[in-house]
């Protein structure tokens, strides 16, 4: 696949001088970077580098102490998670979160019907319009199940599935919200190499749908394979930024990962 | 839920299971009238069971779907009863107006309690509802002439609908059964609606719900408001059937019993919760031969059921069905995917 071909220059997401500390620990110190529209942007770094804190600040779970988060040209710093979601920011969870006692279909249908925009009262009274929207939500659910190859798991309970499939369900749920920005928090953690290769391919496919991806990941193979741009964090600060090939040969990155003695 | 695509049918207002549930309630009500039409005591028990059914279905919205444990259902029931009693006894408004007022006032109280307490969530919500429960009982006991104090408010007139006076016995049982049917229909409609899906989603995982754009707290507040409104209406019907509002009817033990009934039904399943509530409403009567020890026995039975049936009736049914299904599947049906718990997937 031709990488970086359709990369536009306009940033969809920007962090400006963001800082966050927990007690005495400065988890994130004056971090600024931007994610260009239509790219897969990796956020990497050794353990404790502040990746997940940055992720949570973007997702709206953790408020930043200082700095701004800009999305699509707007200052979204004070927005709660639900509002960010409505504006097109979707996320997955490091520890996969599904409705475990619901089938895959019901997991996704719950999202589809919630996104349908059906008026609550007409949905309660099951008016003809509401039932039409229900049918549409079912079609949308079946379409996303088809697209992510979940057909044979449709009626299985989400909690009974292997994690590679569960992650697909989570990504399917994100796609149902029609995101412009997809935040993935260590999407291949705990997976076999086959499973992680499949997820990597899926992340690349997002690009063709004009979904911008911010990928927080430990697995270097996945990061190098999937990303157009990479931001490297160490001890809460940005130490390098660039394409996968430039990051691979960056001395500061090698030092951060492998230790100063090298 | 049923997937329409596989049957090719347009979605109707009710699915087959809903029709079975509504029809079942109707059939049982008709059967009770046919069998016990002359037995005032049996009709009284059956009417109480219908009202308890309505109370647990309402509570199920908050407990079974949203997973917030409310210990205030009896207090809300009491607020409805006293609103109706005070309006008819002291103010002299018609009973039908008092019923509507009871629904509205109780829903409003539910809103006022839920609005600040859903944020803190979990055990704190339970504590807030216990607080409401205690507060309501002490207000009822100390309300002087308005509430009648610990002795209760007597002389509450029977319900009058279109110039018909609904007395105890068959007429009131018909009204109680109709109310239960309405409440069953409300919960079915809620469950199928967008709002019902959102509630069940956020009850299972709030982070997931807010990650897809659901305002979790607003949804919870409305759920509690609906639950309170139904409890208030039920209280109003009750007080007009017995003619007296007694604070002891609305105490914490009643709230706890209602909560246990919902938990025993299990997993927010509407039919399971309804069956659990109706059956358990008769249990104290069956235990009457134990005289003073019957509440002790009632408590023991509840502890045993909770220990051995953690998922309630719904869970017991599911495990039975899946065991039967496994028997059947082992003979036929290929293509079942099973995760053996160590992440290894086998295809049978």
Interface residues (C-beta under 8 A of the other chain):
Chain A: X59 X61 X80 X81 X82 X83 X85 X86 X90 X91 X93 X97 X98 X99 X100 X101 X102 X105 X106 X109 X110 X111 X113 X114 X115 X116 X118 X120 X123 X124 X125 X126 X130 X131 X134 X135 X138 X139 X142 X152 X153 X154 X156 X160 X161 X162 X163 X173 X176 X177
Chain B: X1 X3 X4 X5 X10 X11 X13 X189 X190 X192 X193 X194 X195 X197 X198 X200 X201 X204 X205 X207 X208 X210 X211 X212 X213 X214 X215 X216 X267 X335 X337 X338 X339 X343 X344 X345
